């Protein structure tokens, strides 16, 4: 076996080990912040309302100076 074939085998083995490690290290919470999740939608809606109200309040205060 020549050097290039040995390197290819080593790279292949390292790649398989890496993919196995990544698969084993993932947790159930990796996909928790799904955009279709009801909790996330509610949280984003509340944050959006706070931002809009804050901008309106700021513009109102700025226009009364």
Backbone as ProteinMPNN parsed JSONL, in Angstrom:
{"seq_chain_A": "XXXXXXXXXXXXXXXXXXXXXXXXXXXXXXXXXXXXXXXXXXXXXXXXXXXXXXXXXXXXXXXXX", "coords_chain_A": {"N_chain_A": [[0.852, -1.18, 0.0], [0.597, 2.176, -0.892], [1.711, 5.514, 0.113], [-0.285, 7.481, -0.361], [-2.659, 6.012, -0.419], [-2.702, 5.08, 2.192], [-2.987, 7.506, 3.54], [-5.513, 8.237, 2.612], [-7.098, 6.234, 3.751], [-6.662, 6.764, 6.47], [-7.749, 9.354, 6.627], [-10.39, 8.761, 5.975], [-11.127, 7.112, 8.125], [-10.765, 8.934, 10.252], [-12.723, 10.817, 9.57], [-15.066, 9.281, 9.826], [-14.923, 8.713, 12.56], [-15.182, 11.31, 13.561], [-17.773, 12.044, 12.674], [-19.247, 10.156, 14.087], [-18.697, 10.944, 16.719], [-19.877, 13.518, 16.735], [-22.542, 12.832, 16.352], [-23.07, 11.369, 18.679], [-22.669, 13.32, 20.602], [-24.697, 15.125, 20.347], [-27.687, 16.528, 21.751], [-31.019, 16.127, 23.143], [-32.049, 18.63, 23.297], [-31.037, 20.146, 21.258], [-32.606, 20.804, 19.029], [-34.565, 22.389, 20.167], [-35.495, 25.07, 20.018], [-37.578, 25.442, 18.039], [-39.198, 27.013, 15.341], [-41.879, 26.566, 15.04], [-42.831, 25.933, 17.47], [-45.109, 26.435, 20.102], [-44.52, 27.828, 22.483], [-42.226, 29.278, 21.754], [-43.259, 30.904, 19.725], [-45.077, 32.44, 21.233], [-43.321, 33.725, 23.017], [-41.76, 35.229, 21.18], [-43.78, 36.864, 20.15], [-44.515, 38.378, 22.413], [-42.06, 39.697, 22.908], [-41.899, 41.143, 20.527], [-44.138, 42.845, 20.772], [-43.341, 44.357, 23.0], [-41.113, 45.655, 21.909], [-42.281, 47.174, 19.815], [-44.055, 48.834, 21.281], [-42.165, 50.17, 22.832], [-40.721, 51.581, 20.86], [-42.741, 53.242, 19.856], [-43.319, 54.72, 22.179], [-40.828, 55.99, 22.567], [-40.688, 57.568, 20.219], [-42.913, 59.192, 20.658], [-42.138, 60.566, 23.003], [-39.875, 61.887, 21.998], [-41.003, 63.529, 20.055], [-42.344, 65.393, 21.574], [-40.527, 67.103, 22.644]], "CA_chain_A": [[0.0, 0.0, 0.0], [1.455, 3.361, -0.935], [1.419, 6.556, 1.102], [-1.551, 8.18, -0.621], [-3.751, 5.137, -0.004], [-2.708, 5.092, 3.65], [-3.569, 8.785, 3.959], [-6.949, 8.186, 2.342], [-7.705, 5.379, 4.778], [-6.612, 7.5, 7.739], [-8.742, 10.433, 6.529], [-11.725, 8.156, 6.016], [-11.362, 6.681, 9.5], [-10.933, 10.146, 11.064], [-14.024, 11.403, 9.235], [-16.095, 8.437, 10.449], [-14.853, 8.947, 14.007], [-15.713, 12.649, 13.819], [-19.23, 12.004, 12.511], [-19.783, 9.381, 15.207], [-18.6, 11.797, 17.896], [-20.888, 14.574, 16.628], [-23.861, 12.217, 16.543], [-23.202, 11.003, 20.089], [-22.634, 14.493, 21.477], [-25.913, 15.934, 20.226], [-28.645, 16.279, 22.831], [-32.422, 16.285, 22.768], [-32.396, 20.049, 23.304], [-30.439, 20.826, 20.117], [-33.651, 21.327, 18.161], [-35.656, 22.85, 21.026], [-36.033, 26.367, 19.616], [-38.25, 25.282, 16.757], [-40.047, 28.179, 15.09], [-43.284, 26.17, 15.102], [-43.154, 25.654, 18.859], [-46.048, 27.42, 20.64], [-43.813, 28.652, 23.463], [-41.34, 30.199, 21.034], [-44.125, 31.893, 19.065], [-45.595, 33.333, 22.264], [-42.189, 34.526, 23.478], [-41.427, 36.199, 20.134], [-44.875, 37.824, 20.074], [-44.381, 39.285, 23.561], [-40.901, 40.561, 22.65], [-42.264, 42.053, 19.444], [-45.034, 43.87, 21.317], [-42.528, 45.24, 23.839], [-40.284, 46.486, 21.024], [-43.141, 48.141, 19.125], [-44.508, 49.807, 22.278], [-41.001, 50.975, 23.184], [-40.427, 52.514, 19.761], [-43.811, 54.255, 19.836], [-43.105, 55.575, 23.337], [-39.647, 56.814, 22.292], [-41.056, 58.576, 19.22], [-43.83, 60.123, 21.307], [-41.326, 61.427, 23.884], [-38.994, 62.694, 21.157], [-41.788, 64.542, 19.334], [-42.844, 66.386, 22.532], [-39.433, 67.932, 23.19]], "C_chain_A": [[0.894, 1.239, 0.0], [0.952, 4.43, 0.023], [0.071, 7.228, 0.879], [-2.742, 7.319, -0.216], [-3.855, 5.076, 1.516], [-3.34, 6.371, 4.175], [-5.072, 8.804, 3.736], [-7.679, 7.345, 3.383], [-7.752, 6.086, 6.131], [-7.654, 8.613, 7.736], [-10.163, 9.894, 6.619], [-12.077, 7.743, 7.439], [-11.581, 7.883, 10.41], [-12.286, 10.785, 10.812], [-15.149, 10.601, 9.889], [-16.113, 8.627, 11.96], [-15.456, 10.299, 14.377], [-17.239, 12.656, 13.721], [-19.896, 11.229, 13.649], [-19.777, 10.218, 16.493], [-19.672, 12.889, 17.882], [-22.296, 14.013, 16.866], [-24.093, 11.881, 18.012], [-23.276, 12.219, 21.001], [-23.874, 15.365, 21.342], [-26.882, 15.549, 21.337], [-30.058, 16.451, 22.311], [-32.812, 17.745, 22.666], [-31.811, 20.805, 22.114], [-31.488, 21.455, 19.207], [-34.799, 21.942, 18.931], [-36.286, 24.139, 20.521], [-36.599, 26.306, 18.206], [-39.205, 26.444, 16.537], [-41.532, 27.829, 15.127], [-43.74, 25.837, 16.518], [-44.035, 26.783, 19.409], [-45.372, 28.364, 21.63], [-42.932, 29.692, 22.776], [-42.161, 31.28, 20.335], [-44.651, 32.92, 20.07], [-44.497, 34.267, 22.767], [-41.821, 35.599, 22.448], [-42.517, 37.258, 19.987], [-44.775, 38.846, 21.202], [-43.202, 40.231, 23.359], [-41.195, 41.575, 21.55], [-43.163, 43.179, 19.927], [-44.252, 44.858, 22.17], [-41.689, 46.18, 22.97], [-41.121, 47.556, 20.342], [-43.615, 49.224, 20.089], [-43.358, 50.722, 22.682], [-40.661, 51.997, 22.115], [-41.479, 53.61, 19.7], [-43.633, 55.222, 21.005], [-41.93, 56.524, 23.106], [-39.992, 57.92, 21.292], [-42.004, 59.624, 19.806], [-43.064, 61.089, 22.207], [-40.454, 62.357, 23.074], [-39.766, 63.828, 20.468], [-42.311, 65.624, 20.272], [-41.747, 67.266, 23.101], [-39.498, 69.327, 22.627]], "O_chain_A": [[1.831, 1.339, 0.792], [-0.09, 4.275, 0.66], [-0.642, 7.514, 1.841], [-3.738, 7.845, 0.281], [-4.955, 5.026, 2.067], [-4.124, 6.346, 5.124], [-5.821, 9.322, 4.563], [-8.761, 7.715, 3.839], [-8.751, 6.015, 6.846], [-8.365, 8.8, 8.724], [-11.028, 10.494, 7.257], [-13.188, 7.992, 7.907], [-12.48, 7.864, 11.251], [-12.933, 11.249, 11.752], [-16.082, 11.181, 10.444], [-17.179, 8.693, 12.572], [-16.155, 10.42, 15.383], [-17.916, 13.211, 14.586], [-20.973, 11.599, 14.116], [-20.741, 10.198, 17.257], [-20.303, 13.152, 18.906], [-23.13, 14.655, 17.506], [-25.191, 12.086, 18.531], [-23.886, 12.153, 22.068], [-24.078, 16.265, 22.157], [-26.902, 14.41, 21.802], [-30.266, 16.871, 21.172], [-33.804, 18.074, 22.015], [-32.066, 22.001, 21.973], [-31.265, 22.54, 18.67], [-35.911, 22.017, 18.409], [-37.506, 24.288, 20.591], [-36.159, 27.02, 17.306], [-39.943, 26.822, 17.447], [-42.365, 28.729, 15.236], [-44.903, 25.498, 16.737], [-43.735, 27.958, 19.202], [-45.627, 29.568, 21.613], [-42.903, 30.853, 23.182], [-41.785, 32.452, 20.358], [-44.669, 34.119, 19.792], [-44.724, 35.466, 22.924], [-41.596, 36.753, 22.812], [-42.215, 38.423, 19.729], [-44.934, 40.045, 20.972], [-43.32, 41.431, 23.608], [-40.782, 42.731, 21.638], [-42.978, 44.334, 19.543], [-44.472, 46.065, 22.077], [-41.573, 47.368, 23.271], [-40.721, 48.719, 20.293], [-43.58, 50.408, 19.753], [-43.557, 51.924, 22.857], [-40.348, 53.146, 22.425], [-41.147, 54.78, 19.512], [-43.785, 56.43, 20.827], [-42.017, 57.714, 23.408], [-39.627, 59.077, 21.496], [-41.903, 60.807, 19.481], [-43.312, 62.295, 22.178], [-40.308, 63.524, 23.437], [-39.255, 64.938, 20.317], [-42.693, 66.694, 19.797], [-42.018, 68.099, 23.966], [-38.665, 70.169, 22.966]]}, "name": "protein", "num_of_chains": 1, "seq": "XXXXXXXXXXXXXXXXXXXXXXXXXXXXXXXXXXXXXXXXXXXXXXXXXXXXXXXXXXXXXXXXX"}
